[in-house]
Amino acid sequence: MKITVVGTGYVGLVSGACLADVGNDVLCIDVDAKKIRLLQEGGMPIYEPGLKEIVRRNVAAGRLRFTTDIQASVEHGTIQFIAVGTPPDEDGSADLQYVLEAARNIGRYTSGYRVVVDKSTVPVGTGDKVRSVIAEELVKRGEKHEFSIVSNPEFLKEGAAVGDFMRPDRIVVGAEDDRAIELMRTLYAPFQRNHERMIVMDVRSAELTKYAANAMLATRISFMNELANLAERLGADIEHVRQGIGADPRIGYHFLYAGCGYGGSCFPKDVQALRQTARVDGGIEMKVLNAVVAANDAQKRVLFAKTVARFGHDLNTRRFAVWGLAFKPNTDDMREAPSRYLIADLLGAGAEVVAYDPVAMAEARRVFGDHAALRYASTPLSALEGADALIIVTEWKEFQSPDFSAIRDRLRTPVLIDGRNLYDPEVVRASGLDYIAIGRGGSA
Ligand SMILES: NC(=O)c1ccc[n+]([C@@H]2O[C@H](COP(=O)([O-])OP(=O)(O)OC[C@H]3O[C@@H](n4cnc5c(N)ncnc54)[C@H](O)[C@@H]3O)[C@@H](O)[C@H]2O)c1
C-alpha cells in the first residue's frame, strides 16, 4: 500500500519504518528540513532501540523515503497518517495547529480518495475539525475528492517503540465508514497474525481512549508516589507494599513503581489536556486528575527536598553526581524529565552538578545550554569523584547492579539518593553508604 506519514518524530518515524518493513511503500514528510536531510543522509534524529536498522533496511530496499515536498507527500499515499506534535497550549489544552496544518495540506493537494488517519494524541472532536479543514480547502479549490477520517491513536512506548508497533497489544481504530475500516484491516493484518487486535469504534471514542489510557497510568503512578510518601512517614516500605498489592490480578504489577514523578512527552501533557477538555467541552472538573497532577508536581521535587533535608539549604560548596537524565531508560527524550527539575533546583541552590546518562547527554546540553556549574561525565563512576552524593533519577539497566564500594570510595560524603528504588537498602548500607530512597521506611 502507498502510505504517507506526516511528521517524523518518535511516532511518525517508528510508524513509517515499521509499515515499510512489512512491505508498504512509505513516504515520510516533515516540515523540519534539517531532520529530513539527516534522514536522507542515513542519520537518525532520535535514539530508539532497533529503529536505525529498520530505517536503513527499508531505505535500502526503496520502501522508505523522506521528503519536505508537501504536494508530493499528499499525492503519494492513499493512507495519510498524521503524526505531528500536539504540545500543550498555555491553558493546558492540546495545541492543534500542527494537526490542522497537516490536514489543510491534504485538502490543498489531494487528487483522489484519501484516508486521513490521525495518530497524534488529540482531544475528542478533532476528527470533525480535520474533516472541516479538508472540506474547506476542497471548496476553495472548487474540487470534489472523497476522503475518510480515521482516529488511530498510538500506544507505543519510547524505548520499546519498535517492539510495541510490531507487536501491539491492541490497535484502536475509530472510523465511520466501511471503506476506511477495510483499508485499516488490510494495513494492520501483518501486525495481528495470531489473533485479532483491532478494536473498531467511533472516532470520538478512539480519541478519548488514548487520553483515558495515559490518564489511568499516570493515576497509578501518582497514587503509588503518595502512598510511598506515607509509607516513609509510617516506617513502612513501599516496595513490600507494591509486591503485596501487585499480586492481586485485579491490580497487577504494572505502573506501580514509586519514584521521582512521571515525565516525558505524553503523560504530563495528556493529563493536562484531558482535564482541559473536560472543563471546556464537558463542563466537568476531573477531581481525580487534579490530584494526579498536584501529586506529580510535588513528586518531581522530592529528590531535591531529600537533598536539602540531608545537606541543608545552602548547597554552595556542594557537588552532586546525577545518574540519568532521560525521562525514562532507553530513550534520549528529556521532555518534562524529573532530572530537569532536580538539576535546575540544585544549580539554583548554588550546587555543582556532574551528570551522566548513557544516551541523553547531547540532549541535556541542548536543554541546559552552557552552565559553568553543570558538567557531564563520560562514565558513571567518573561522575562521582569528589561529589557529596550520588542521586539516581533514571533507572537505566547499567545502574542496576553497581559496585557500591567503588561508589562509596569516590564520594566525598557517602550518600546515595535513589529516586527509583533500585537497590536493596541492606546491601547498600552494608557497603557504608547512607541510602535515601523513596518510601522506604527508615531510609528517608
Ligand atoms: N512520543 C511518544 O511516545 C508518543 C506515543 C504515543 C502518542 N504520541 C503522540 O503522537 C504525536 C507525535 O508525538 P512525537 O513524540 O512523535 O512528536 P515529535 O515532536 O517527536 O515529532 C513531531 C514531528 O512533526 C513535525 N511536524 C509538525 N508540523 C508538521 C507539518 N505540518 N507537516 C509535517 N511535519 C510536521 C515536527 O517537525 C516533528 O518532527 C503527539 O500527539 C504525541 O502525543 C507520542
The ligand as a Gaussian input file, in Angstrom:
#p B3LYP/6-31G(d) Opt

LIG

0 1
 N        6.378000      10.057000      21.806000
 C        5.566000       9.096000      22.216000
 O        5.973000       8.182000      22.929000
 C        4.128000       9.077000      21.795000
 C        3.378000       7.920000      21.989000
 C        2.051000       7.909000      21.589000
 C        1.477000       9.041000      21.021000
 N        2.240000      10.171000      20.877000
 C        1.604000      11.328000      20.245000
 O        2.000000      11.362000      18.886000
 C        2.161000      12.708000      18.445000
 C        3.571000      12.930000      17.934000
 O        4.457000      12.736000      19.020000
 P        6.039000      12.661000      18.805000
 O        6.623000      12.352000      20.137000
 O        6.320000      11.759000      17.655000
 O        6.319000      14.171000      18.407000
 P        7.691000      14.835000      17.888000
 O        7.679000      16.194000      18.408000
 O        8.826000      13.912000      18.185000
 O        7.520000      14.860000      16.308000
 C        6.558000      15.636000      15.630000
 C        7.108000      15.973000      14.250000
 O        6.078000      16.575000      13.471000
 C        6.690000      17.549000      12.633000
 N        5.661000      18.460000      12.105000
 C        4.975000      19.443000      12.739000
 N        4.106000      20.020000      11.904000
 C        4.196000      19.385000      10.720000
 C        3.524000      19.512000       9.474000
 N        2.534000      20.395000       9.278000
 N        3.903000      18.711000       8.465000
 C        4.884000      17.787000       8.651000
 N        5.534000      17.617000       9.807000
 C        5.196000      18.394000      10.840000
 C        7.721000      18.194000      13.531000
 O        8.693000      18.895000      12.795000
 C        8.266000      16.967000      14.269000
 O        9.382000      16.408000      13.580000
 C        1.781000      13.586000      19.631000
 O        0.431000      13.913000      19.550000
 C        2.023000      12.663000      20.810000
 O        1.229000      12.996000      21.921000
 C        3.550000      10.202000      21.229000

